[in-house]
């Protein structure tokens, strides 16, 4: 009952930004838990790693990226909503980046139909991002400066908050390894 009352009080862009945060949680569940082999996939496909259970993406880097950068940015965007629309634009840029990476990059590089994160990218991030941008444009909620700051911050968050964090925290000798269930099914018995 309490959740229904809370959702009923939210509207417009505020609701969309909270839904975006919820979509991020579901997206990360798909990537890391069920089916959950995103860490092994990214290490194998993007980095051709011989140690896909730990290098270059390891559990420390995954926590820093997902909780440190992702949860923080999406939560602040939801809390601040229209008062910092540029932050909403930034996190939606990250969602759009996930759509592109999961829909095209992984599937083209790996010649696959599905990868962990694809379903939530298409079923959650795509409609939420589309509605967010549509609402911002129609309502005129963002100035040119908001758009410029949001796009620049979104690109920076994607680059620094994902790519560089993985780079800075990589360690081929780390003990912070992913369990076998986080590897591509065909590689689970190799490690």
ZABAMAR-14111 format. One record per residue: x, y, z of N, C-alpha, C in turn; residue number from 0; chain; residue in three letters. Coordinates in steps of 0.02 Angstrom, whole numbers, plus 50000, padded with zeros to 5 digits. Atoms other than C-alpha are relative to their C-alpha. Example, Ala and Ser with C-alpha at 12.3 -4.5 7.8 and 13.67 -1.06 7.14 Angstrom:
+-------+-------+-------+-------+-------+-------+-------+-------+-------+-----+----+-----+
|   n.X |   n.Y |   n.Z |  ca.X |  ca.Y |  ca.Z |   c.X |   c.Y |   c.Z |   i | ch |  aa |
+-------+-------+-------+-------+-------+-------+-------+-------+-------+-----+----+-----+
| 50045 | 49941 | 50000 | 50615 | 49775 | 50390 | 50045 | 50060 | 50000 |   0 |  A | ALA |
| 49958 | 49941 | 49997 | 50684 | 49947 | 50357 | 49961 | 50055 | 50037 |   1 |  A | SER |
+-------+-------+-------+-------+-------+-------+-------+-------+-------+-----+----+-----+
***
This chain:
+-------+-------+-------+-------+-------+-------+-------+-------+-------+-----+----+-----+
|   n.X |   n.Y |   n.Z |  ca.X |  ca.Y |  ca.Z |   c.X |   c.Y |   c.Z |   i | ch |  aa |
+-------+-------+-------+-------+-------+-------+-------+-------+-------+-----+----+-----+
| 50041 | 49941 | 50000 | 50000 | 50000 | 50000 | 50043 | 50063 | 50000 |   0 |  A | UNK |
| 49956 | 49942 | 49995 | 50140 | 50121 | 50047 | 50035 | 50014 | 49934 |   1 |  A | UNK |
| 49966 | 49992 | 50064 | 50231 | 50090 | 49882 | 49952 | 50030 | 49949 |   2 |  A | UNK |
| 50050 | 49973 | 50047 | 50070 | 50124 | 49785 | 49989 | 50074 | 50012 |   3 |  A | UNK |
| 50010 | 49929 | 49983 | 50043 | 50289 | 49877 | 50060 | 50041 | 49977 |   4 |  A | UNK |
| 49940 | 49965 | 50021 | 50223 | 50340 | 49845 | 50001 | 50009 | 49924 |   5 |  A | UNK |
| 50000 | 49997 | 50073 | 50212 | 50298 | 49659 | 49946 | 50047 | 49974 |   6 |  A | UNK |
| 50055 | 49956 | 50021 | 50044 | 50387 | 49645 | 50018 | 50073 | 50008 |   7 |  A | UNK |
| 49981 | 49930 | 49988 | 50123 | 50546 | 49714 | 50054 | 50024 | 49951 |   8 |  A | UNK |
| 49949 | 49982 | 50048 | 50265 | 50542 | 49588 | 49968 | 50008 | 49932 |   9 |  A | UNK |
| 50027 | 49991 | 50067 | 50231 | 50605 | 49415 | 50054 | 50024 | 49953 |  10 |  A | UNK |
| 49957 | 49973 | 50052 | 50313 | 50653 | 49252 | 50072 | 49977 | 50004 |  11 |  A | UNK |
| 49928 | 50015 | 50002 | 50501 | 50664 | 49248 | 50025 | 49969 | 50065 |  12 |  A | UNK |
| 49979 | 50029 | 49936 | 50518 | 50623 | 49433 | 49988 | 49925 | 50000 |  13 |  A | UNK |
| 50016 | 50072 | 50003 | 50431 | 50455 | 49409 | 50046 | 49964 | 49951 |  14 |  A | UNK |
| 49957 | 50030 | 50051 | 50532 | 50420 | 49252 | 50071 | 49989 | 50028 |  15 |  A | UNK |
| 49932 | 50007 | 49973 | 50697 | 50450 | 49344 | 50002 | 49947 | 50055 |  16 |  A | UNK |
| 50003 | 50054 | 49951 | 50644 | 50335 | 49488 | 49995 | 49932 | 49964 |  17 |  A | UNK |
| 50005 | 50061 | 50039 | 50594 | 50204 | 49360 | 50067 | 49982 | 49968 |  18 |  A | UNK |
| 49934 | 50010 | 50030 | 50764 | 50227 | 49279 | 50047 | 49967 | 50052 |  19 |  A | UNK |
| 49960 | 50031 | 49947 | 50848 | 50186 | 49446 | 49979 | 49928 | 50011 |  20 |  A | UNK |
| 50024 | 50069 | 49992 | 50738 | 50032 | 49467 | 50023 | 49957 | 49941 |  21 |  A | UNK |
| 49978 | 50037 | 50059 | 50781 | 49980 | 49288 | 50074 | 49983 | 50005 |  22 |  A | UNK |
| 49929 | 50013 | 49990 | 50966 | 49995 | 49331 | 50010 | 49940 | 50046 |  23 |  A | UNK |
| 49995 | 50057 | 49954 | 50942 | 49874 | 49477 | 49983 | 49935 | 49965 |  24 |  A | UNK |
| 50020 | 50061 | 50036 | 50852 | 49748 | 49367 | 50052 | 49983 | 49947 |  25 |  A | UNK |
| 49948 | 50011 | 50050 | 50983 | 49771 | 49230 | 50062 | 49967 | 50031 |  26 |  A | UNK |
| 49942 | 50029 | 49967 | 51124 | 49733 | 49351 | 49986 | 49929 | 50026 |  27 |  A | UNK |
| 50019 | 50068 | 49981 | 51029 | 49581 | 49415 | 50008 | 49954 | 49940 |  28 |  A | UNK |
| 49994 | 50041 | 50061 | 51020 | 49517 | 49236 | 50074 | 49989 | 49982 |  29 |  A | UNK |
| 49929 | 50006 | 50018 | 51205 | 49551 | 49208 | 50039 | 49956 | 50049 |  30 |  A | UNK |
| 49957 | 50032 | 49950 | 51275 | 49482 | 49372 | 49969 | 49940 | 50036 |  31 |  A | UNK |
| 50031 | 50055 | 49963 | 51147 | 49360 | 49441 | 49964 | 49950 | 49956 |  32 |  A | UNK |
| 50036 | 50047 | 50044 | 51028 | 49285 | 49314 | 49986 | 50032 | 49933 |  33 |  A | UNK |
| 49956 | 50058 | 50002 | 51085 | 49233 | 49192 | 50070 | 50013 | 50027 |  34 |  A | UNK |
| 49942 | 49983 | 49960 | 51233 | 49326 | 49263 | 50070 | 49991 | 49973 |  35 |  A | UNK |
| 49932 | 50012 | 50025 | 51378 | 49290 | 49148 | 50030 | 50060 | 49964 |  36 |  A | UNK |
| 49973 | 49939 | 50029 | 51410 | 49471 | 49098 | 50074 | 50010 | 50017 |  37 |  A | UNK |
| 49928 | 49989 | 49986 | 51579 | 49483 | 49191 | 50046 | 49957 | 49955 |  38 |  A | UNK |
| 49959 | 50044 | 50043 | 51650 | 49333 | 49097 | 49995 | 50020 | 49928 |  39 |  A | UNK |
| 50010 | 49979 | 50069 | 51576 | 49396 | 48935 | 50041 | 50062 | 49984 |  40 |  A | UNK |
| 49963 | 49938 | 50014 | 51651 | 49571 | 48947 | 50075 | 49986 | 50002 |  41 |  A | UNK |
| 49928 | 50016 | 49997 | 51820 | 49502 | 49000 | 50023 | 49961 | 49940 |  42 |  A | UNK |
| 49982 | 50041 | 50058 | 51820 | 49376 | 48858 | 49993 | 50038 | 49935 |  43 |  A | UNK |
| 50015 | 49968 | 50064 | 51741 | 49479 | 48719 | 50039 | 50065 | 49990 |  44 |  A | UNK |
| 49968 | 49935 | 50009 | 51808 | 49654 | 48749 | 50075 | 49997 | 50011 |  45 |  A | UNK |
| 49930 | 49998 | 49980 | 51974 | 49612 | 48827 | 50039 | 49937 | 49982 |  46 |  A | UNK |
| 49967 | 50063 | 50018 | 52015 | 49437 | 48761 | 50042 | 49973 | 50058 |  47 |  A | UNK |
| 49964 | 50020 | 49940 | 52064 | 49393 | 48938 | 50010 | 49925 | 50004 |  48 |  A | UNK |
| 49985 | 50070 | 49986 | 52147 | 49229 | 48981 | 49976 | 49982 | 50071 |  49 |  A | UNK |
| 50026 | 50009 | 49933 | 52076 | 49254 | 49157 | 49931 | 50035 | 50005 |  50 |  A | UNK |
| 50064 | 49965 | 50002 | 51894 | 49300 | 49125 | 49963 | 50003 | 50067 |  51 |  A | UNK |
| 50032 | 49997 | 49934 | 51847 | 49268 | 49307 | 50026 | 50058 | 50043 |  52 |  A | UNK |
| 49970 | 49948 | 49958 | 51955 | 49414 | 49368 | 50035 | 50057 | 49964 |  53 |  A | UNK |
| 49959 | 49950 | 50033 | 52039 | 49517 | 49234 | 49974 | 50017 | 49931 |  54 |  A | UNK |
| 49987 | 49942 | 49958 | 52020 | 49657 | 49192 | 49943 | 50017 | 50049 |  55 |  A | UNK |
| 50055 | 49988 | 49953 | 51846 | 49667 | 49271 | 50002 | 49949 | 50056 |  56 |  A | UNK |
| 50002 | 50044 | 49942 | 51852 | 49596 | 49446 | 49943 | 50024 | 50045 |  57 |  A | UNK |
| 50056 | 49983 | 49957 | 51729 | 49603 | 49590 | 50006 | 50071 | 50030 |  58 |  A | UNK |
| 49990 | 49932 | 49974 | 51806 | 49763 | 49662 | 49980 | 50052 | 49948 |  59 |  A | UNK |
| 50017 | 49953 | 50053 | 51790 | 49853 | 49496 | 49925 | 50000 | 49987 |  60 |  A | UNK |
| 50072 | 50004 | 50011 | 51612 | 49790 | 49475 | 49961 | 50038 | 50053 |  61 |  A | UNK |
| 50033 | 49962 | 49945 | 51562 | 49861 | 49645 | 50011 | 50075 | 49989 |  62 |  A | UNK |
| 49985 | 49929 | 50010 | 51648 | 50027 | 49607 | 49958 | 50028 | 49943 |  63 |  A | UNK |
| 50038 | 49977 | 50058 | 51563 | 50041 | 49437 | 49926 | 50002 | 50015 |  64 |  A | UNK |
| 50073 | 50007 | 49992 | 51390 | 49980 | 49485 | 49973 | 50039 | 50060 |  65 |  A | UNK |
| 50024 | 49965 | 49941 | 51370 | 50048 | 49661 | 50028 | 50071 | 50003 |  66 |  A | UNK |
| 49968 | 49935 | 49994 | 51495 | 50190 | 49664 | 49978 | 50050 | 49948 |  67 |  A | UNK |
| 50018 | 49954 | 50054 | 51459 | 50267 | 49496 | 49926 | 49994 | 49981 |  68 |  A | UNK |
| 50068 | 50010 | 50025 | 51294 | 50191 | 49438 | 49946 | 50018 | 50050 |  69 |  A | UNK |
| 50053 | 49987 | 49951 | 51186 | 50188 | 49594 | 50000 | 50072 | 50023 |  70 |  A | UNK |
| 49995 | 49931 | 49975 | 51251 | 50356 | 49654 | 49972 | 50049 | 49949 |  71 |  A | UNK |
| 50023 | 49952 | 50051 | 51220 | 50448 | 49490 | 49925 | 49993 | 49988 |  72 |  A | UNK |
| 50071 | 50010 | 50014 | 51049 | 50369 | 49456 | 49957 | 50022 | 50060 |  73 |  A | UNK |
| 50037 | 49981 | 49940 | 50993 | 50396 | 49638 | 49997 | 50076 | 50006 |  74 |  A | UNK |
| 50000 | 49926 | 49997 | 51047 | 50579 | 49637 | 49956 | 50030 | 49946 |  75 |  A | UNK |
| 50043 | 49975 | 50054 | 50960 | 50605 | 49470 | 49926 | 49994 | 50020 |  76 |  A | UNK |
| 50070 | 50009 | 49979 | 50798 | 50535 | 49543 | 49982 | 50048 | 50056 |  77 |  A | UNK |
| 50013 | 49955 | 49943 | 50812 | 50636 | 49705 | 49995 | 50073 | 49976 |  78 |  A | UNK |
| 49997 | 49930 | 50022 | 50857 | 50799 | 49617 | 49952 | 50015 | 49943 |  79 |  A | UNK |
| 50045 | 49998 | 50058 | 50744 | 50764 | 49465 | 50004 | 50065 | 49961 |  80 |  A | UNK |
| 50002 | 49941 | 50044 | 50692 | 50926 | 49377 | 50044 | 50056 | 50025 |  81 |  A | UNK |
| 49956 | 49948 | 49973 | 50803 | 51031 | 49491 | 50071 | 49993 | 49974 |  82 |  A | UNK |
| 49934 | 50013 | 50031 | 50956 | 50953 | 49407 | 49988 | 49956 | 49939 |  83 |  A | UNK |
| 50020 | 50039 | 50059 | 50885 | 50895 | 49241 | 50061 | 49977 | 49960 |  84 |  A | UNK |
| 49938 | 50019 | 50034 | 51062 | 50891 | 49171 | 50025 | 49933 | 50026 |  85 |  A | UNK |
| 49979 | 50065 | 49974 | 51097 | 50744 | 49288 | 49955 | 49944 | 49974 |  86 |  A | UNK |
| 50045 | 50049 | 50031 | 50943 | 50654 | 49223 | 50020 | 49986 | 49928 |  87 |  A | UNK |
| 49976 | 50009 | 50069 | 51007 | 50682 | 49047 | 50064 | 49957 | 50001 |  88 |  A | UNK |
| 49937 | 50038 | 49996 | 51178 | 50614 | 49100 | 49987 | 49926 | 50012 |  89 |  A | UNK |
| 50010 | 50071 | 49986 | 51112 | 50452 | 49174 | 49962 | 49966 | 49943 |  90 |  A | UNK |
| 50036 | 50029 | 50057 | 50997 | 50427 | 49026 | 50048 | 49987 | 49942 |  91 |  A | UNK |
| 49947 | 50013 | 50049 | 51150 | 50441 | 48914 | 50033 | 49932 | 50015 |  92 |  A | UNK |
| 49972 | 50064 | 49980 | 51222 | 50295 | 49013 | 49953 | 49943 | 49981 |  93 |  A | UNK |
| 50050 | 50051 | 50019 | 51061 | 50197 | 48986 | 50001 | 49988 | 49925 |  94 |  A | UNK |
| 49997 | 50006 | 50073 | 51069 | 50233 | 48799 | 50065 | 49964 | 49980 |  95 |  A | UNK |
| 49938 | 50036 | 50013 | 51251 | 50176 | 48800 | 49993 | 49926 | 50012 |  96 |  A | UNK |
| 50013 | 50071 | 49986 | 51196 | 50013 | 48879 | 49958 | 49968 | 49945 |  97 |  A | UNK |
| 50041 | 50026 | 50055 | 51064 | 49992 | 48744 | 50044 | 49984 | 49940 |  98 |  A | UNK |
| 49957 | 50009 | 50058 | 51194 | 50014 | 48607 | 50049 | 49942 | 50011 |  99 |  A | UNK |
| 49950 | 50052 | 49987 | 51325 | 49902 | 48688 | 49968 | 49931 | 50002 | 100 |  A | UNK |
| 50031 | 50066 | 49994 | 51206 | 49761 | 48732 | 49964 | 49978 | 49937 | 101 |  A | UNK |
| 50038 | 50018 | 50060 | 51104 | 49768 | 48572 | 50045 | 49988 | 49940 | 102 |  A | UNK |
| 49959 | 50005 | 50060 | 51241 | 49792 | 48444 | 50071 | 49975 | 50013 | 103 |  A | UNK |
| 49929 | 50015 | 49992 | 51420 | 49784 | 48509 | 50012 | 49927 | 50020 | 104 |  A | UNK |
| 49990 | 50070 | 49979 | 51410 | 49619 | 48604 | 49976 | 49952 | 49946 | 105 |  A | UNK |
| 50029 | 50048 | 50047 | 51299 | 49535 | 48476 | 50039 | 49997 | 49934 | 106 |  A | UNK |
| 49960 | 50000 | 50061 | 51406 | 49588 | 48327 | 50068 | 49967 | 50014 | 107 |  A | UNK |
| 49934 | 50028 | 49985 | 51573 | 49547 | 48410 | 49997 | 49926 | 50015 | 108 |  A | UNK |
| 50005 | 50069 | 49978 | 51513 | 49383 | 48479 | 49956 | 49958 | 49954 | 109 |  A | UNK |
| 50047 | 50034 | 50045 | 51390 | 49339 | 48340 | 49949 | 49959 | 50040 | 110 |  A | UNK |
| 50049 | 50031 | 49956 | 51257 | 49304 | 48469 | 49934 | 50037 | 49995 | 111 |  A | UNK |
| 50066 | 49968 | 50000 | 51073 | 49342 | 48488 | 49986 | 50031 | 50068 | 112 |  A | UNK |
| 50014 | 49976 | 49932 | 51070 | 49368 | 48677 | 50064 | 50006 | 50040 | 113 |  A | UNK |
| 49947 | 49993 | 49950 | 51189 | 49430 | 48811 | 49968 | 50028 | 50063 | 114 |  A | UNK |
| 50029 | 49975 | 49938 | 51156 | 49469 | 48995 | 50001 | 50077 | 50001 | 115 |  A | UNK |
| 50008 | 49928 | 50002 | 51090 | 49647 | 48999 | 49959 | 50022 | 49940 | 116 |  A | UNK |
| 50037 | 49983 | 50061 | 51006 | 49643 | 48828 | 49925 | 50009 | 50013 | 117 |  A | UNK |
| 50072 | 49997 | 49988 | 50829 | 49608 | 48889 | 49980 | 50064 | 50037 | 118 |  A | UNK |
| 50017 | 49939 | 49962 | 50829 | 49749 | 49017 | 50017 | 50063 | 49961 | 119 |  A | UNK |
| 49984 | 49941 | 50042 | 50912 | 49867 | 48894 | 49942 | 50015 | 49953 | 120 |  A | UNK |
| 50054 | 49990 | 50048 | 50773 | 49840 | 48767 | 49932 | 50010 | 50033 | 121 |  A | UNK |
| 50066 | 49997 | 49969 | 50625 | 49815 | 48884 | 49992 | 50055 | 50052 | 122 |  A | UNK |
| 50004 | 49948 | 49948 | 50668 | 49945 | 49017 | 50035 | 50065 | 49979 | 123 |  A | UNK |
| 49963 | 49938 | 50016 | 50806 | 50067 | 48967 | 49973 | 50035 | 49938 | 124 |  A | UNK |
| 50023 | 49969 | 50063 | 50740 | 50096 | 48790 | 49935 | 50039 | 50010 | 125 |  A | UNK |
| 50061 | 49959 | 49992 | 50561 | 50146 | 48835 | 50007 | 50056 | 50051 | 126 |  A | UNK |
| 49991 | 49948 | 49949 | 50614 | 50241 | 48991 | 50040 | 50059 | 49971 | 127 |  A | UNK |
| 49959 | 49946 | 50030 | 50749 | 50339 | 48897 | 49961 | 50038 | 49948 | 128 |  A | UNK |
| 50040 | 49967 | 50052 | 50634 | 50373 | 48751 | 49949 | 50047 | 50031 | 129 |  A | UNK |
| 50050 | 49959 | 49968 | 50497 | 50437 | 48865 | 50032 | 50060 | 50036 | 130 |  A | UNK |
| 49965 | 49946 | 49966 | 50621 | 50539 | 48967 | 50018 | 50056 | 49951 | 131 |  A | UNK |
| 49980 | 49949 | 50049 | 50692 | 50628 | 48814 | 49938 | 50035 | 49969 | 132 |  A | UNK |
| 50062 | 49971 | 50027 | 50518 | 50653 | 48741 | 49971 | 50050 | 50049 | 133 |  A | UNK |
| 50028 | 49956 | 49949 | 50456 | 50729 | 48904 | 50041 | 50063 | 50010 | 134 |  A | UNK |
| 49957 | 49941 | 49991 | 50606 | 50843 | 48924 | 49993 | 50048 | 49942 | 135 |  A | UNK |
| 50006 | 49958 | 50059 | 50591 | 50906 | 48746 | 49932 | 50034 | 49997 | 136 |  A | UNK |
| 50067 | 49972 | 50005 | 50402 | 50930 | 48748 | 49987 | 50052 | 50055 | 137 |  A | UNK |
| 50013 | 49954 | 49945 | 50400 | 51014 | 48919 | 50049 | 50059 | 50001 | 138 |  A | UNK |
| 49949 | 49947 | 49998 | 50554 | 51121 | 48884 | 50035 | 50004 | 50067 | 139 |  A | UNK |
| 49971 | 50002 | 49932 | 50622 | 51066 | 49053 | 50075 | 50013 | 50001 | 140 |  A | UNK |
| 49928 | 49992 | 50002 | 50803 | 51079 | 48996 | 50020 | 50057 | 49954 | 141 |  A | UNK |
| 49971 | 49947 | 50041 | 50899 | 51229 | 48934 | 50056 | 49971 | 49957 | 142 |  A | UNK |
| 49943 | 50021 | 50041 | 51038 | 51220 | 48806 | 50059 | 49982 | 50045 | 143 |  A | UNK |
| 49946 | 50015 | 49953 | 51160 | 51226 | 48951 | 49988 | 49933 | 50036 | 144 |  A | UNK |
| 50016 | 50065 | 49969 | 51069 | 51080 | 49037 | 50018 | 49943 | 49952 | 145 |  A | UNK |
| 49985 | 50052 | 50050 | 51083 | 50978 | 48876 | 50076 | 49991 | 49993 | 146 |  A | UNK |
| 49927 | 50004 | 50009 | 51268 | 51021 | 48854 | 50032 | 49967 | 50061 | 147 |  A | UNK |
| 49971 | 50028 | 49939 | 51310 | 50983 | 49036 | 49981 | 49926 | 50008 | 148 |  A | UNK |
| 50024 | 50069 | 49993 | 51205 | 50823 | 49037 | 50035 | 49953 | 49952 | 149 |  A | UNK |
| 49966 | 50043 | 50050 | 51280 | 50754 | 48877 | 50074 | 49992 | 50018 | 150 |  A | UNK |
| 49929 | 50004 | 49982 | 51458 | 50797 | 48931 | 50009 | 49956 | 50062 | 151 |  A | UNK |
| 49994 | 50040 | 49939 | 51431 | 50723 | 49105 | 49984 | 49926 | 49986 | 152 |  A | UNK |
| 50017 | 50069 | 50017 | 51348 | 50567 | 49032 | 50057 | 49964 | 49967 | 153 |  A | UNK |
| 49941 | 50029 | 50034 | 51496 | 50536 | 48918 | 50057 | 49990 | 50050 | 154 |  A | UNK |
| 49947 | 50006 | 49950 | 51617 | 50570 | 49061 | 49986 | 49944 | 50050 | 155 |  A | UNK |
| 50018 | 50054 | 49954 | 51523 | 50454 | 49179 | 50009 | 49932 | 49967 | 156 |  A | UNK |
| 49992 | 50064 | 50035 | 51521 | 50318 | 49048 | 50074 | 49983 | 49994 | 157 |  A | UNK |
| 49929 | 50012 | 50010 | 51707 | 50339 | 49014 | 50037 | 49989 | 50066 | 158 |  A | UNK |
| 49963 | 50005 | 49937 | 51773 | 50371 | 49190 | 49967 | 49950 | 50047 | 159 |  A | UNK |
| 50035 | 50041 | 49952 | 51638 | 50283 | 49291 | 49994 | 49927 | 49980 | 160 |  A | UNK |
| 50002 | 50070 | 50021 | 51645 | 50125 | 49188 | 50069 | 49979 | 49974 | 161 |  A | UNK |
| 49939 | 50020 | 50034 | 51795 | 50111 | 49071 | 50062 | 50011 | 50044 | 162 |  A | UNK |
| 49939 | 49985 | 49963 | 51927 | 50197 | 49177 | 50001 | 49965 | 50068 | 163 |  A | UNK |
| 50000 | 50036 | 49936 | 51870 | 50121 | 49343 | 50023 | 49928 | 49991 | 164 |  A | UNK |
| 49977 | 50068 | 50014 | 51892 | 49948 | 49268 | 50075 | 49999 | 49988 | 165 |  A | UNK |
| 49929 | 49996 | 50015 | 52062 | 50000 | 49203 | 50042 | 50013 | 50063 | 166 |  A | UNK |
| 49963 | 49983 | 49939 | 52118 | 50076 | 49369 | 50000 | 49944 | 50051 | 167 |  A | UNK |
| 50006 | 50052 | 49949 | 52060 | 49928 | 49472 | 50017 | 49930 | 49975 | 168 |  A | UNK |
| 49983 | 50067 | 50025 | 52119 | 49786 | 49361 | 50064 | 49975 | 50033 | 169 |  A | UNK |
| 49943 | 50033 | 49969 | 52241 | 49664 | 49435 | 49997 | 49926 | 49983 | 170 |  A | UNK |
| 50003 | 50070 | 50019 | 52279 | 49496 | 49355 | 50012 | 49952 | 50058 | 171 |  A | UNK |
| 49985 | 50042 | 49942 | 52335 | 49431 | 49526 | 49950 | 50009 | 50057 | 172 |  A | UNK |
| 50048 | 49986 | 49947 | 52182 | 49487 | 49623 | 49967 | 49936 | 50025 | 173 |  A | UNK |
| 50038 | 50055 | 49971 | 52091 | 49370 | 49739 | 49925 | 50015 | 49996 | 174 |  A | UNK |
| 50070 | 49978 | 50007 | 51929 | 49465 | 49699 | 49971 | 49974 | 49935 | 175 |  A | UNK |
| 50023 | 50033 | 50062 | 51864 | 49341 | 49571 | 49925 | 49989 | 50000 | 176 |  A | UNK |
| 50070 | 50017 | 50008 | 51692 | 49308 | 49504 | 49991 | 49925 | 50006 | 177 |  A | UNK |
| 50013 | 50073 | 49997 | 51613 | 49139 | 49540 | 49990 | 49973 | 49929 | 178 |  A | UNK |
| 50005 | 50033 | 50066 | 51604 | 49014 | 49396 | 49934 | 50017 | 49965 | 179 |  A | UNK |
| 50064 | 49984 | 50031 | 51420 | 49058 | 49366 | 50001 | 50066 | 49962 | 180 |  A | UNK |
| 49994 | 49935 | 50034 | 51478 | 49231 | 49307 | 50042 | 49995 | 49936 | 181 |  A | UNK |
| 49962 | 50010 | 50061 | 51578 | 49157 | 49163 | 49953 | 49977 | 49945 | 182 |  A | UNK |
| 50038 | 50025 | 50057 | 51515 | 49118 | 48989 | 49992 | 49925 | 50011 | 183 |  A | UNK |
| 50012 | 50071 | 49985 | 51435 | 48945 | 49006 | 50053 | 49952 | 49972 | 184 |  A | UNK |
| 49950 | 50044 | 50030 | 51562 | 48866 | 48887 | 50067 | 50003 | 50035 | 185 |  A | UNK |
| 49935 | 49990 | 49967 | 51708 | 48932 | 48992 | 49999 | 49982 | 50074 | 186 |  A | UNK |
| 50006 | 50011 | 49928 | 51645 | 48884 | 49165 | 50046 | 49945 | 50027 | 187 |  A | UNK |
| 49959 | 50056 | 49977 | 51744 | 48722 | 49177 | 50075 | 50011 | 49987 | 188 |  A | UNK |
| 49929 | 49988 | 50016 | 51907 | 48798 | 49111 | 50037 | 50032 | 50057 | 189 |  A | UNK |
| 49965 | 49964 | 49946 | 51944 | 48903 | 49266 | 49999 | 49962 | 50065 | 190 |  A | UNK |
+-------+-------+-------+-------+-------+-------+-------+-------+-------+-----+----+-----+
***
